[in-house]
Amino acid sequence: MPPSLEGNNNSNNTIAAAAAARGGGIEDKMTPVQSRVTVVGSGNWGSVAAKLIASNTLKLNAFHDEVSMWVFEEKLPSGEKLSEVINRTNENVKYLPGIKLGKNVVANPDLENAVKDANMLVFVTPHQFMEGICKRLVGKIRKDAEAISLIKGMEVKKEGPCMISSLITEHLGINCCVLMGANIANEIAVEKFSEATVGYRKNKEIADKWVQLFNTSYFMVSPVQDVEGVELCGTLKNVVAIAAGFVDGLDMGNNTKAAIMRIGLREMKAFSKLLFPSVKDSTFFESCGVAELITTCLGGRNRKCAEAFARNGGKRSFDELEAEMLQGQKLQGVSTAKEVYEVLSHRGWLELFPLFSTVHEICIGRLPPAAIVEYSEHTPKFSLVGGSARFF
């Protein structure tokens, strides 16, 4: 196990050196008002998030230099533990090889220990693991903690869908913002220009603090007062990306793919507004909306695996393709399509969302991949008027 957050001499030396480089002593930053940040998750996107954050905590006096990153412990082929290799090499050799995270990033495989001192918690894990993580953290975090979710997905319960930000708030009793956008992690890791959107509820001040923590010269972040809209954009675009992958796998061409993306955006907007009438139309024109939909349908793991699924005629399962193609990363689109389908089925909305419904039915083998364009014979019987759904 790597050293605790307080006992890492190497990290303390790094902090002192960074402070000295700025012309001040380490005491300059050891003030009560400094925020401590923990990233809960260390996959591909989690590691990139830690890199972004770590570059800013060294520069900004509002934050403690050290960034703790909770690592789900794994044994590498070499026999070494992943967390120990990250701390030794400053690199997540499994999920983000070749990228230095920042020497002030400290990997910690002990979840409770990783979060105990943090008042800014960044959640970035596969969405299906979040309820278990939250249950483990009840009573283990600071009472003044703020959270932000970078997680794209939702939980479906008997009483209806539950957004991950709401799950965090309900279990931990803390406010939770969200960050979504046209963010393919590997491109951000090598500092190609990208944008993102922070969704917040009421407190613009905390939203601005999250923007300050993530924003860099190559990663531009803007706040929007619409948590549900931002989060649903990030969640639902993965379902559309699966559809786009089917189109690519069947060589249907760019015209068809553009049509799928447009219809997908329409269904994203309608579904979001049916669930949460407060969702703003303008949110779909932020980075979290149309921009994220475009980049995910052009690249990204969901499109990639769906293309392979279609090329194999649906004869190889997504579980098999995920294991083969993603090297430990998780697909979100297939599970999200299932969850969306459950909501649509329960509420009697299946005919209103033919694209979402068809994607799930293809994923489970009920329909062939080519059915992705056949659904268009059925016209959704709804319109959006004045920000709410109206049925015919």
N, C-alpha and C positions, 0 to 999 in steps of 0.2 A: 504494500500500500504506500502511495506517495505520502510525504510529510503532510501534516495538518496545515491549514491556512496560516496559522500563527507561527508555525515552527519551521518554515522553509527558509533556510539561510541563504540559499542561492537566490530565491525570490527577493528576500530583503536586500541582498546586495544589488540586484537588478533595480529595485526601487530607488535605493540610495544613489546609484549611478545615474539613473534617469533624472532624479531631482537635481543632482550636481550639474548635469548637463544643461539644465535650465537655469543654472545660476543660483540655486537655493539648496538648502539642506533638506534632509528627509523630514525634519520637524515641520517644515513649511506646509506640508500636506496632511499632517496628522492632526486634523481638526475635527471636532464633533459633527460638523455639518457635512462632512464628506459622505457620499453614498458609496456603498459597497455592492458590487454586482456579481451575481452568480448566473451562469448559463446552465440551465437544466436540460442536458442533451448534448451529444458530441458526435452526431452523424455528420454527413456532408454539409448540410445547411447550418447545423449547430456549430460546427467548427469554423465556418465562414463568419457566422455571427460573432463568435468569440474573437476572431481576428479583427473585425471591424471595431468592436467595442474596445478591445485592448489598445488599439492605436489611439483611441480618443481618451481613455482614462489616463494615459501617460501625459496627455497635453492639457487636460482640463482640471482645474483645481477643485471643481465640485465633486470629483470622483476619486476614490482610493485607487491607486495604481493597479493593484492586483485584481485579476479577474479569475474567479473560481469557475471551473467547468466540470459539472458532474458527468462522469463517464460510466456507462453500463459496462462493467468489466468483462473483457474477453481475453482469451489466450490466443496469441498469434501463432502462426505455423512455426516460428522460431522457438516457441515455448515461453516467450516473455509475455507479461501482462500489458495490455494496451495502454493503461493509464501510466505505467512506468516508462514505456517507450515514448509517450507524448511528453512527459516531463523531462526525459533525458535528451530527446532530439528536438523538442519544440515543434513537433509535427505529428499530425494524426495520420500515421502511415497507412491505415486501413481505409479511412473514409475521405481523406483529403491529402493524398500523397504529394510530396514535392512543394508544399506550401508551409511556410513558417507562420505560426500563429501569433507570435509575439512572446517575448521571454517573460512577460508578466501574466501569462495564462498558466494557471496551475490546475492540472487534471486531478480530480478527486473521485474515487469510486464509491465513497460513502455519501449517500444522498443527504442524510440528515446533517452530517458534518459540513457538507458543501454549502448548504443554504443557511446555516445557523446565524451567521453574522451579516447576511445580505439584507438590504432593504430595497433592492431592485432585482427582481427575479425574472429571467428571460426563459420562457418555456419553448423548447423546440425539439420535440420528440414525435414519433409517429402517433397519430391521434388516438389509436386504439389502446395505447398504454397509459393515457393521461389519467383516467379515473383511478387506477391503481397507484400511480405516483402521488396524486392528490391525497388519497387516503393515508399514505405513508407520512405525508407532511403535516397532517392536522396536528396542531399544537407544537410544531417544531420550527416555525418561522417567526420572525419578528412581527410584532403587532403593527408596526408602522410600515410594513412592506408594501410595495407596489409591484404589480406584475404586468408583463406583456407577453402575448402569445404569438408565436410565428408559425403556429400549427394549422395545417389546412385539412380540416375534416370536422365531423360532428358526431356526437353520440345520439343514438335513437333509443328512447325509452318508451314505456307504455303510454306515458302522458304526453309524448311528442318529442320533437327534436330538441337537443340541447347543444348549444354552441360551446366550444371549448372554453372560451372566455367566461361564459356563464358557469361552466363546470368548476373552473378555478375559483371564481367568486363564491359559489355556493359551498364548496368544500373548505376553502381556506379563509373565507370572510374578508377578502381583500379586493380592491379595485383591480380590474384587468383591462388594459388596452390591447390592441392587436396591431401587428405589422404585416402587411401583405404587399405584393407588387410583382412586376415583371423581373423576377429574380432567379435566374438559373445560377445555382451556387458556384459552379466551377468557373463561370465567367467573372463573377464578382471576386472570386479568390485571386484571380490574376489581374484584378483592378481594371476591368473593362467597365465603361460607364453604365450605370443602371439607376433606376428610380424605385422608390417604395412609398407606401402610404401608411401612416399611423392613424388608426381609428380610435377615437376616444369618446367617452360619454359626456361628462360635464366639465371636468377639470382640465382646462387648456394649459395650465401651468405644468401639470405632470406630462401632458402630451409633448410640450416643448422640451421637457427634460429628456424624454425618450428620443426625440428628434436630435437633440444635442449629442446623445450617447451613440447614435448610429450614423449620423450624417458625416460623410467624408467628401473629398473632392471628386471621387468617382462613384459615390453612392448617395444620391440626393433624396432626402426624405421630406415629405409634406404631411401635415396633420389634417384630418377630416373628422368632424363631429358626427360619426355614424359607425359605431362598432359593428352592428349586425350587417350593415351593407358591405363594409370592407371585408369582414370575416367570411361572409357568404360568397363574395366574389372569389376569394382565395380557395374556398372549399369546392365550389361548383365547377370552376374552370377545369378541374382535373377530370370530371366526367366528360366534358366536351373534348378534352385532349385525347381521351380514349377513342371517341368517335373519329377524331382527326387521324389517329393512328390506323384505324380500320380503313379509312379512305386511302391512306398512303400504302398500306399493305396490299390493297387490291388495285393499286395503280389507277385510281379513278381520276386523278388530275387535280390541278389547282382550282379550277372553277367549282368543282364539287366540294373541295375542302373549304373554300371561302363560304360557300352556302351553308355548310355544316357549322362553321364558326359563327356566322350571322344568326342562324336559327338557335344555336347554343346560347349566344348572348341574350337573345330574346327570352329563352326559357330560364336562364339565370335570373334575369330581372323580374320576370313574372313570379317565379318561385320565391324569391327573396321578399317581394312585396306582399305576397299572400301570407307568408309566415310573420313578417314584421312590416306593417304598414308605414312605420316611421322611416324605412329605408329611403334614401334620397336618390333621385334620378342621376344627379351629378356625380355620385360615387362611381357609377359605371364608366365614367370618362376619366377617372383617376388611374394611376399606375396599377392599382389593385384590380381594376376592371378590365377594360378593353385591352390595355397593354399587356397585362398578365395573361389574358386569354390568348393573345397572338403569340407571345413567346412560348407558352406551354404547348400550343398546337403545332409550332414549328420545331421545337426541340423538347427537351425534358424526358424524364423516364417513363411517364404514362404513355405519351405518344409512341415512344420507342418500343415498349413492350407490346402495345396494342398493334403496332405494325407487324411485329413478329407473329403475334397471335393470328392475324388475318392471313399472313403469307402461309401459315401452316394450316389454313382452313379451320381454325378453331380446334385442332386436334391435340394441341399441347396446352396444358392449363396455364393460367396466369401465375399460379404458385411455382410451377416448374420454370417458367420464363423469368420470373423475378429472381429465383435462386441462381439461375445461370447468368443473367445479364446485369444484375445490379450489385453484385459483390457485397451483399449484406444490407443494402439500402432497401427501403420498403416502398411499395406502390401505395398510393393513396386513392387513385381514381376508381379502382375496382371496388374497394370497400365503401367508398363514398357513394358510388352508383347504387350499391345494395341498400345503403341507408336512405338515400333519396327515394328509391323505389318503395321502401317500407312506408315512408311518409305519404307518398302519393297513393299507394294502395289503401292505407288506413283511412285517408281522407276522401277517397273516391275521385282522385285527380289524375289517374293514369292517362286517360284520353286527352287531357289538357297538355300533357308534356310528352309527346311521342318520342322525341330524341332521347330524353333522360330514360324513359321506359325501355326503349329499344336497346340502348347501350347495356343496361343490366341484363336483359334477356339474351343478348349475344354473349356477354361475359360468362353466363352460367350454362351456355350451350343450348338454350331453348330456341334460339334463332341463329342462322348462319351469319358470318360477318357481312355478307352482301346486303343483308336486310337494313343496314344503316341508311341506305337511300330509299328504301321501299316505304318507310314510314311516312314519307312526305305526301302520300295520297290522303292522309288523314290531317285535316286542318284543325289546329287547336281552337276550341270554341270559347275564347276569352279575349278581352282587350284590356289595356291598362288606361284608365281615364282618371285624371286628377290624382295620380300617385297611388291608386288602389286598384285591385282587380275587379272587373265587372264580368259576370258570366252571362252568356246568351241562352 
